[in-house]
Amino acid sequence: MQKQELKHDLIKRLKKANAFWSYDQKSIKDVPDDILVELVMLHLDLDDIDKLFELYSPKQIKRMWIENVVALGERYYVLNRFLAWYYFHVKRPGAYVKSMATRELNKKLTA
Protein backbone atom coordinates (compact mmCIF):
# COMPACT_ATOMS: atom_id res chain seq x y z
CA MET A 1 0.00 0.00 0.00
CA GLN A 2 1.32 3.44 -0.91
CA LYS A 3 2.14 5.74 2.02
CA GLN A 4 -0.56 8.31 1.24
CA GLU A 5 -3.18 5.56 0.91
CA LEU A 6 -2.01 4.04 4.18
CA LYS A 7 -2.30 7.40 5.93
CA HIS A 8 -5.81 7.95 4.57
CA ASP A 9 -6.78 4.44 5.66
CA LEU A 10 -5.62 5.20 9.21
CA ILE A 11 -7.56 8.48 9.19
CA LYS A 12 -10.65 6.60 8.02
CA ARG A 13 -10.24 4.07 10.83
CA LEU A 14 -9.80 6.90 13.35
CA LYS A 15 -13.03 8.49 12.12
CA LYS A 16 -14.78 5.15 12.54
CA ALA A 17 -13.37 4.89 16.09
CA ASN A 18 -14.76 8.39 16.76
CA ALA A 19 -11.30 9.77 17.59
CA PHE A 20 -12.29 13.10 16.04
CA TRP A 21 -15.42 13.41 18.17
CA SER A 22 -15.12 17.19 18.54
CA TYR A 23 -14.74 17.91 14.81
CA ASP A 24 -17.07 17.83 11.85
CA GLN A 25 -16.16 14.46 10.27
CA LYS A 26 -16.51 15.77 6.71
CA SER A 27 -14.05 18.61 7.31
CA ILE A 28 -11.19 16.24 8.20
CA LYS A 29 -9.12 15.66 5.08
CA ASP A 30 -5.57 15.44 6.40
CA VAL A 31 -4.02 15.16 9.85
CA PRO A 32 -0.52 16.32 10.90
CA ASP A 33 1.92 13.46 11.42
CA ASP A 34 2.33 13.95 15.18
CA ILE A 35 -1.44 14.02 15.74
CA LEU A 36 -1.88 10.91 13.58
CA VAL A 37 0.67 8.98 15.64
CA GLU A 38 -0.94 10.15 18.88
CA LEU A 39 -4.48 9.23 17.87
CA VAL A 40 -3.52 5.86 16.37
CA MET A 41 -1.67 4.91 19.57
CA LEU A 42 -4.57 6.02 21.75
CA HIS A 43 -7.56 4.75 19.76
CA LEU A 44 -6.58 1.94 17.40
CA ASP A 45 -5.14 -1.54 17.80
CA LEU A 46 -1.68 -3.06 17.40
CA ASP A 47 -2.12 -3.81 13.69
CA ASP A 48 -2.75 -0.12 13.05
CA ILE A 49 0.19 0.93 15.20
CA ASP A 50 2.32 -1.44 13.12
CA LYS A 51 1.22 0.49 10.02
CA LEU A 52 2.75 3.65 11.50
CA PHE A 53 6.14 1.95 11.14
CA GLU A 54 5.50 1.69 7.40
CA LEU A 55 4.85 5.44 7.25
CA TYR A 56 7.56 6.77 9.55
CA SER A 57 10.93 5.70 10.93
CA PRO A 58 11.04 4.20 14.44
CA LYS A 59 13.03 7.25 15.59
CA GLN A 60 10.30 9.64 14.35
CA ILE A 61 7.53 7.57 15.91
CA LYS A 62 9.35 7.39 19.23
CA ARG A 63 9.85 11.18 19.27
CA MET A 64 6.18 11.85 18.43
CA TRP A 65 5.04 9.26 20.99
CA ILE A 66 7.10 10.85 23.76
CA GLU A 67 6.05 14.40 22.89
CA ASN A 68 2.36 13.66 22.44
CA VAL A 69 1.33 10.49 24.26
CA VAL A 70 3.82 10.10 27.11
CA ALA A 71 3.38 13.81 27.86
CA LEU A 72 -0.30 13.13 28.67
CA GLY A 73 0.90 11.74 31.99
CA GLU A 74 -0.53 9.28 34.48
CA ARG A 75 -3.83 8.62 32.72
CA TYR A 76 -2.01 6.66 29.99
CA TYR A 77 0.82 5.25 32.12
CA VAL A 78 -0.08 1.58 31.57
CA LEU A 79 -0.49 2.06 27.82
CA ASN A 80 2.79 3.98 27.58
CA ARG A 81 4.63 1.36 29.61
CA PHE A 82 3.38 -1.33 27.22
CA LEU A 83 4.30 0.72 24.14
CA ALA A 84 7.79 1.39 25.53
CA TRP A 85 8.35 -2.32 26.11
CA TYR A 86 6.68 -3.71 22.98
CA TYR A 87 7.66 -1.23 20.27
CA PHE A 88 10.77 0.49 21.58
CA HIS A 89 12.33 -2.42 23.55
CA VAL A 90 12.96 -0.36 26.68
CA LYS A 91 14.44 -2.49 29.48
CA ARG A 92 12.75 -0.65 32.36
CA PRO A 93 9.59 0.73 30.73
CA GLY A 94 7.99 2.04 33.91
CA ALA A 95 10.99 4.15 34.90
CA TYR A 96 11.50 5.25 31.28
CA VAL A 97 7.93 6.44 30.88
CA LYS A 98 8.02 8.37 34.14
CA SER A 99 11.32 10.04 33.28
CA MET A 100 10.14 10.98 29.77
CA ALA A 101 6.86 12.36 31.14
CA THR A 102 8.82 14.47 33.64
CA ARG A 103 11.15 15.67 30.89
CA GLU A 104 8.23 16.73 28.70
CA LEU A 105 6.54 18.50 31.60
CA ASN A 106 9.76 20.38 32.40
CA LYS A 107 10.07 21.41 28.73
CA LYS A 108 6.58 22.90 28.84
CA LEU A 109 7.18 24.67 32.16
CA THR A 110 10.43 26.28 31.02
CA ALA A 111 9.16 27.29 27.58
Secondary structure, DSSP 4 states (H G I P E B T S, - for coil): --HHHHHHHHHHHHHHTTTTTTS-GGG-----HHHHHHHHHHHS-HHHHHHHHHHS-HHHHHHHHHHHTGGG-GGGHHHHHHHHHHTT--SSHHHHHHHHHHHHHHHHHH-
